[in-house]
Amino acid sequence: MVQRSTYHRRLPTNTASNRTRLSRTPGNRIVYLYTKKVGKAPKSLCGVCPGRLRGVRAVGPKVLLRLCKTKKHVSRAYGGSTCAKCVCL
């Protein structure tokens, strides 16, 4: 028979704050592990380019405070705020 799993927290519905993944424990049980929300990388300041900036970590604002400087920007002029294509123009 298939082992059943239940949520540990009070929220019983499948919402964005209640995302989980299945994990097997050393005791051969299957349990839910709650995953963190994924952040979004910043957009370019030019407003023309549709995508997100490359080379910048896609994390939330609280995690961004704890990151080192090299993971928050790119080492060129306007790195971390404007994409490389728009800097060349």
C-alpha distances in whole Angstrom, upper triangle without the diagonal:
4,6,9,13,16,20,22,25,26,26,23,24,24,28,30,30,26,25,22,20,17,18,16,18,20,17,14,13,13,16,18,22,24,27,30,32,34,38,40,43,47,48,52,55,57,55,55,52,49,47,46,48,47,47,46,43,40,40,40,44,43,41,44,47,45,45,48,51,50,47,48,51,52,55,58,60,58,55,52,54,55,53,55,56,58,60,61,63
4,6,10,13,16,19,22,24,23,20,21,21,24,26,26,23,21,18,17,13,14,13,16,18,16,13,11,10,13,15,18,21,23,27,29,30,34,36,39,43,45,48,51,53,51,51,49,45,43,42,44,43,43,42,39,37,36,36,40,39,38,41,43,42,42,45,47,47,43,45,47,49,52,54,56,54,51,48,50,51,50,52,53,54,56,58,59
4,7,10,14,16,19,21,21,18,20,19,23,25,24,21,19,16,15,12,12,11,13,15,13,11,8,7,10,12,16,18,21,25,27,29,32,35,38,41,44,47,50,52,50,51,48,45,42,41,43,42,42,41,37,35,34,34,38,36,35,38,41,39,40,43,45,45,41,43,46,47,50,53,55,53,50,47,49,50,49,51,52,54,55,57,59
4,7,10,13,16,17,17,15,16,16,20,22,21,18,17,14,14,11,13,12,14,17,15,13,10,8,9,10,14,16,19,23,25,27,31,33,36,40,42,45,48,50,48,49,46,43,41,40,42,41,41,40,36,34,32,32,36,34,34,37,39,38,38,42,44,44,40,42,45,46,50,52,54,52,49,45,47,49,48,50,51,52,54,56,57
4,7,9,12,14,14,12,14,14,17,19,18,14,14,11,11,9,11,11,13,16,15,13,9,7,6,7,11,13,16,19,21,24,27,30,34,37,39,43,45,48,46,47,44,41,38,37,39,38,38,37,33,31,29,29,32,31,30,33,35,34,35,38,41,41,37,38,42,43,47,49,51,49,46,42,44,46,45,47,49,50,51,54,55
4,6,9,11,11,9,11,12,15,17,16,12,13,11,12,11,13,14,15,18,17,16,12,10,8,7,11,12,15,18,20,23,27,30,33,36,38,42,44,47,45,46,44,40,38,37,39,38,38,36,33,30,28,28,31,29,29,32,34,33,34,38,40,41,37,38,41,43,47,49,51,48,45,42,43,45,45,47,49,50,51,53,55
4,6,8,8,7,9,10,12,14,13,9,10,9,11,11,13,15,16,19,19,18,14,12,9,7,9,9,13,15,17,20,24,27,30,33,35,39,41,44,42,43,41,38,36,34,36,36,36,34,30,28,25,25,27,26,26,29,31,30,31,35,38,38,34,35,38,41,44,46,48,45,42,39,40,42,42,45,46,47,48,51,52
4,7,9,9,12,13,14,16,13,10,12,10,13,13,14,16,15,19,18,18,15,13,9,8,9,9,13,15,18,21,24,27,31,33,36,40,42,45,43,45,42,39,37,35,37,37,36,34,30,28,25,24,26,25,25,28,29,29,30,34,37,37,34,34,38,40,44,46,48,45,42,39,40,43,43,45,47,48,49,52,53
4,6,8,10,12,12,14,11,9,11,11,14,15,16,19,19,22,22,22,18,16,13,10,11,9,13,14,16,20,22,26,29,32,34,38,40,43,41,43,41,38,36,34,35,36,35,33,29,27,24,22,24,22,23,27,28,27,29,33,35,36,33,33,37,39,43,45,46,43,41,37,38,41,41,44,46,46,47,50,51
4,6,9,12,12,14,12,10,13,14,17,18,20,22,22,25,25,25,21,19,16,14,14,13,16,17,18,22,24,27,31,33,35,39,41,43,41,43,42,39,37,35,37,38,38,35,31,29,26,24,26,24,25,29,29,29,31,35,38,39,35,35,39,42,45,47,48,45,43,39,40,42,43,46,47,47,49,52,53
4,6,8,9,11,9,7,11,12,15,17,19,22,23,26,26,26,22,19,16,13,14,12,14,15,16,19,22,25,28,30,33,36,38,41,38,40,39,36,34,32,34,35,36,33,30,26,24,22,24,23,24,27,29,29,31,34,37,38,34,34,37,40,43,45,46,43,41,37,38,40,40,43,45,45,46,49,50
4,7,9,12,11,8,11,12,15,16,19,21,22,26,25,24,21,18,15,13,14,13,15,17,18,21,24,26,30,32,34,38,40,42,40,42,40,36,35,34,36,37,37,35,31,28,26,25,27,26,27,30,32,32,33,37,39,40,36,36,39,42,45,47,48,45,43,39,40,42,42,45,46,46,48,51,51
4,6,9,10,7,9,11,14,16,19,22,24,28,27,26,22,19,17,14,15,13,15,16,16,19,22,24,28,30,32,35,37,40,37,38,37,33,32,31,33,34,35,33,30,26,25,23,26,25,26,29,31,31,32,36,38,38,35,34,37,40,43,45,46,43,41,37,37,39,39,42,43,43,45,48,48
4,7,8,6,7,9,12,14,18,21,23,27,27,25,22,18,16,13,14,12,12,14,13,16,19,21,25,27,29,33,35,37,34,36,34,30,29,28,30,31,32,30,27,23,22,21,24,24,24,27,29,29,30,34,36,36,32,32,35,37,40,42,43,40,38,34,35,36,36,39,40,40,42,45,45
4,5,5,7,10,13,16,19,23,25,28,29,27,24,21,18,15,15,12,12,12,11,14,16,18,22,24,26,30,31,34,31,33,31,28,26,25,28,29,30,27,24,21,19,18,21,21,22,24,26,27,28,31,33,33,30,29,32,34,38,40,40,37,35,31,32,33,33,37,37,38,40,42,43
4,6,6,10,13,16,19,23,25,28,29,28,25,22,19,15,14,11,10,10,8,10,12,15,18,20,22,26,28,30,28,30,28,25,23,22,24,25,26,23,21,17,16,14,17,18,18,20,23,24,24,28,29,30,26,25,28,30,34,36,37,33,31,28,28,30,30,33,34,34,36,39,39
4,6,9,13,16,18,22,23,27,28,27,24,21,18,14,13,9,9,8,7,11,13,16,19,21,24,28,29,32,30,32,30,27,25,23,25,26,27,24,21,18,15,14,16,16,17,19,21,22,23,27,28,29,26,25,28,31,34,36,37,34,32,28,29,31,31,34,36,36,37,40,41
4,6,10,13,16,19,20,24,25,24,21,17,14,11,10,7,8,9,9,13,15,18,22,24,27,31,33,35,33,35,33,30,28,26,28,29,29,26,23,20,18,17,19,19,19,22,24,24,25,29,31,31,28,28,31,33,37,39,40,37,35,31,32,34,34,37,38,39,40,43,44
4,7,11,13,17,19,22,23,22,19,16,13,9,9,6,6,8,8,11,14,17,20,23,25,29,32,34,32,33,31,28,26,24,26,26,27,24,21,18,17,16,19,19,19,21,24,24,24,28,30,30,26,26,29,31,35,37,38,36,33,30,31,32,32,35,36,37,38,41,42
4,7,10,13,15,19,20,18,16,12,10,6,5,4,5,9,10,13,16,19,22,26,28,32,34,37,35,36,33,30,28,26,28,28,28,26,22,20,18,18,22,21,20,23,25,25,25,28,31,31,27,28,31,33,36,38,40,38,35,31,33,35,34,36,38,39,40,43,44
4,7,10,13,16,18,16,14,10,8,6,5,7,7,11,12,14,18,21,23,27,29,33,35,38,36,37,34,31,28,27,28,28,27,26,23,20,19,20,23,23,21,24,27,26,26,29,31,31,27,28,31,33,36,39,40,38,35,32,34,35,34,37,38,39,41,43,44
4,7,10,13,14,12,10,6,6,5,6,9,10,14,16,18,21,24,27,30,33,36,39,41,40,41,38,35,32,30,32,31,30,29,26,24,23,24,27,26,24,27,30,28,28,31,34,33,30,31,34,36,39,41,44,42,38,35,37,39,38,40,41,43,44,46,48
4,6,10,11,10,8,6,5,6,7,10,11,15,18,19,23,26,28,32,34,38,40,43,41,42,39,37,33,32,33,31,31,30,26,25,23,25,28,26,25,28,30,28,28,31,34,33,30,31,34,36,39,42,44,42,39,36,38,40,39,40,42,44,45,47,49
4,7,8,6,6,5,6,9,10,14,15,19,21,23,26,29,31,35,38,41,44,46,45,46,43,40,37,35,36,35,34,33,29,28,27,28,31,30,28,31,33,31,31,33,36,35,32,34,37,39,41,44,47,45,42,39,41,43,42,44,45,47,48,50,52
4,5,5,5,6,7,10,11,14,16,20,23,24,28,31,33,37,40,43,46,48,47,48,45,42,39,37,38,36,35,34,30,29,28,29,32,30,28,31,33,30,31,33,37,36,33,35,38,40,42,46,48,46,43,40,43,45,44,45,47,49,50,52,54
4,5,7,10,11,14,14,18,20,23,26,27,31,34,36,39,42,45,48,51,50,51,48,45,42,40,40,38,37,36,33,32,31,32,34,32,30,33,35,32,32,35,38,37,35,37,40,41,44,47,50,48,45,42,45,47,46,47,50,51,52,54,56
4,6,9,11,14,15,19,21,25,28,30,33,36,38,42,45,48,51,53,52,53,50,48,44,42,43,41,40,39,36,35,33,34,37,34,33,36,37,35,35,38,41,41,38,40,43,45,47,50,53,52,48,45,48,50,49,50,53,54,55,57,59
4,7,10,13,15,18,21,24,27,29,32,35,37,41,44,47,50,52,51,52,49,46,43,41,42,40,39,38,35,34,33,34,37,35,33,36,38,36,36,38,42,41,38,40,43,44,47,50,52,51,47,45,47,49,48,49,51,53,54,56,58
4,6,10,12,16,18,22,25,27,30,34,36,40,42,46,48,51,49,50,47,45,42,40,41,40,39,38,34,33,31,32,35,33,31,35,37,35,35,38,41,40,37,39,42,44,47,50,52,50,47,44,46,48,47,49,50,52,53,55,57
4,7,10,13,15,19,22,24,27,30,33,36,39,42,45,48,46,47,44,41,38,37,38,37,36,35,31,30,28,29,32,31,29,32,34,33,33,36,39,38,35,37,40,41,44,47,49,47,44,41,43,45,44,46,47,49,50,52,54
4,7,10,13,16,19,21,25,28,31,34,37,40,43,46,44,45,42,39,37,35,36,35,35,33,29,28,26,26,29,28,26,30,32,30,31,34,37,36,33,34,38,40,43,45,47,45,42,39,41,43,42,44,46,47,48,51,52
4,6,9,13,15,18,22,25,28,31,33,37,40,42,40,42,39,36,33,32,33,32,32,30,27,24,23,23,26,24,23,27,29,27,28,31,34,34,31,32,35,37,40,43,45,42,39,36,38,40,39,41,43,44,45,48,49
4,6,10,13,15,19,22,25,28,31,34,37,39,38,39,37,34,31,29,30,29,29,27,23,21,19,20,23,21,20,23,25,24,24,28,30,30,27,28,31,34,37,39,41,39,36,33,35,37,36,38,40,41,43,45,47
4,7,10,12,16,19,22,25,28,32,34,37,35,37,34,32,29,27,28,28,27,25,21,19,17,17,19,18,17,21,23,22,22,26,29,29,25,26,29,32,35,38,39,37,34,30,32,34,34,36,38,39,40,43,44
4,7,9,12,16,19,22,25,28,31,33,32,33,31,28,25,23,24,24,23,21,18,15,13,14,17,16,15,18,20,19,20,23,26,26,22,23,26,28,31,34,36,33,30,27,29,31,30,33,35,35,37,39,41
4,6,9,13,16,19,22,25,27,30,29,31,28,26,23,21,22,22,21,19,15,13,10,10,13,12,11,14,17,16,17,20,23,23,19,20,23,25,29,31,33,30,27,24,25,28,28,30,32,33,34,37,38
4,6,10,13,16,19,22,24,27,26,27,25,23,20,18,19,20,20,17,14,11,9,8,12,12,11,13,16,17,17,20,22,22,19,19,22,24,28,30,31,28,25,22,23,25,25,28,30,30,31,34,35
4,7,10,13,16,19,22,24,23,25,22,20,17,14,16,16,16,14,11,7,6,7,11,12,11,12,15,16,15,18,20,20,16,16,19,21,24,26,28,25,22,19,20,22,22,24,26,27,28,31,32
4,7,9,12,16,18,21,20,22,19,17,15,12,13,14,14,11,9,5,4,5,8,10,9,10,13,14,13,17,18,18,14,13,16,18,22,24,25,22,19,16,17,19,19,22,24,24,25,28,29
4,6,9,12,15,18,16,18,16,14,11,8,10,11,12,10,8,5,6,7,10,13,12,11,15,16,15,17,17,17,14,12,14,16,20,21,22,19,17,13,14,16,15,19,20,20,22,25,26
4,7,10,12,15,15,16,14,12,9,6,6,8,9,6,6,4,7,9,11,14,12,10,14,16,13,15,15,14,11,10,11,13,16,18,18,16,13,10,11,12,12,15,17,17,18,21,22
4,7,9,12,11,14,12,11,9,6,6,9,10,8,9,8,9,10,11,14,14,11,14,17,15,16,15,15,12,10,10,12,16,16,16,13,11,8,8,9,10,14,16,15,16,19,20
4,6,9,8,10,8,8,7,5,6,9,12,10,12,11,13,14,14,18,18,15,18,20,18,20,18,18,15,13,12,14,17,17,16,13,12,9,7,8,8,12,13,12,14,17,17
4,6,6,8,7,8,8,7,6,10,12,11,14,14,16,17,17,21,20,17,20,22,20,20,18,18,16,14,12,13,15,14,13,10,10,8,6,5,6,10,10,9,11,14,14
4,5,8,9,11,11,10,10,13,15,14,17,16,18,19,18,21,22,18,20,23,21,22,19,19,18,15,13,14,17,15,13,10,11,9,6,5,8,11,12,9,11,14,14
4,5,7,10,11,12,11,15,17,16,19,19,21,22,22,25,25,22,24,27,25,25,22,22,21,18,16,16,18,16,14,11,13,12,9,7,8,11,10,7,9,12,11
4,6,8,10,11,12,15,18,17,20,19,21,21,21,25,25,22,25,27,25,26,24,24,22,19,18,18,21,19,17,14,15,14,11,9,10,13,12,10,13,15,14
4,6,9,11,12,15,19,19,21,20,23,24,24,28,28,25,27,30,28,28,26,25,24,21,20,19,22,20,18,16,16,16,13,10,10,13,11,9,12,14,12
4,6,8,9,12,16,16,18,17,20,22,23,26,26,23,26,28,26,26,24,23,21,19,18,17,20,18,17,15,15,14,12,9,8,10,9,8,12,13,12
4,7,10,12,16,16,18,16,19,20,21,25,24,22,25,28,25,26,25,24,22,20,19,19,22,21,20,17,17,15,14,12,10,13,12,12,15,17,16
4,7,9,13,13,14,13,16,18,19,23,22,20,23,25,22,24,22,21,18,17,16,16,19,19,19,16,15,13,13,11,9,12,12,12,15,17,17
4,6,10,9,11,9,13,14,16,19,18,16,19,21,19,20,18,17,15,13,13,13,17,17,17,15,13,10,10,10,8,12,12,13,15,17,18
4,7,6,9,9,13,15,16,19,17,15,18,19,17,17,15,14,12,11,9,9,13,13,14,11,9,7,8,7,6,9,11,11,13,15,16
4,6,8,9,13,16,17,20,18,16,19,19,16,16,15,13,11,10,9,8,12,13,14,13,10,8,10,10,8,9,11,13,14,16,18
4,7,9,12,15,17,19,16,14,17,17,13,13,12,9,7,8,7,6,9,11,14,13,9,8,11,11,10,11,14,15,15,17,20
4,6,9,12,13,15,13,10,13,14,11,11,10,9,6,5,6,7,11,13,14,13,9,7,10,11,11,13,16,16,16,19,21
4,6,9,11,13,10,8,12,12,9,11,11,10,6,6,9,10,14,16,18,16,13,10,13,15,14,16,19,20,20,23,25
4,7,10,12,10,9,13,13,11,13,14,13,10,9,11,13,17,19,20,18,15,12,14,15,15,18,20,21,21,24,26
4,7,8,6,6,10,11,9,13,14,14,10,10,13,16,19,21,22,20,17,14,15,18,18,21,23,24,24,27,29
4,6,6,6,9,11,11,14,15,16,13,12,15,18,22,23,24,21,19,15,16,19,20,23,25,25,26,29,30
4,6,5,7,9,10,13,14,16,13,11,15,18,21,23,23,20,18,15,16,19,20,24,26,25,26,29,30
4,5,6,7,9,13,15,17,14,13,17,20,23,25,26,23,21,18,19,22,24,26,29,29,29,32,34
4,5,5,7,10,12,14,11,11,15,18,21,23,24,22,20,16,18,21,22,25,28,28,28,31,33
4,5,5,8,10,12,9,8,11,15,17,20,21,18,16,13,15,18,19,22,25,24,24,27,29
4,6,8,10,13,11,10,13,17,19,21,22,20,18,15,16,20,22,24,27,27,26,29,31
4,7,9,12,10,10,14,17,19,22,23,21,19,16,19,22,23,25,29,29,28,31,33
4,7,8,7,7,11,14,16,19,20,19,16,14,16,20,21,22,26,26,25,28,30
4,6,6,7,10,12,13,17,18,18,15,13,16,19,20,21,25,25,24,27,29
4,5,5,7,9,10,13,15,14,11,10,13,16,18,19,22,22,21,23,26
4,6,6,7,8,12,14,14,10,10,14,16,16,17,20,21,19,22,25
4,6,8,10,13,16,15,11,9,13,15,15,17,20,21,20,22,25
4,7,10,12,14,12,9,7,10,13,14,15,19,19,18,21,23
4,7,9,10,9,5,4,8,10,11,12,16,16,14,17,20
4,6,8,8,4,5,9,10,10,10,13,14,12,15,18
4,7,9,6,8,11,12,12,11,15,15,13,15,18
4,6,5,9,11,10,10,9,12,13,10,11,15
4,5,9,9,9,10,9,12,11,8,10,13
4,6,6,6,8,8,11,10,7,11,13
4,6,6,7,8,11,11,9,12,15
4,6,8,10,13,12,11,15,17
4,7,10,12,11,10,14,15
4,7,8,7,7,10,11
4,6,6,7,9,11
4,6,5,6,9
4,6,5,7
4,5,5
4,5
4
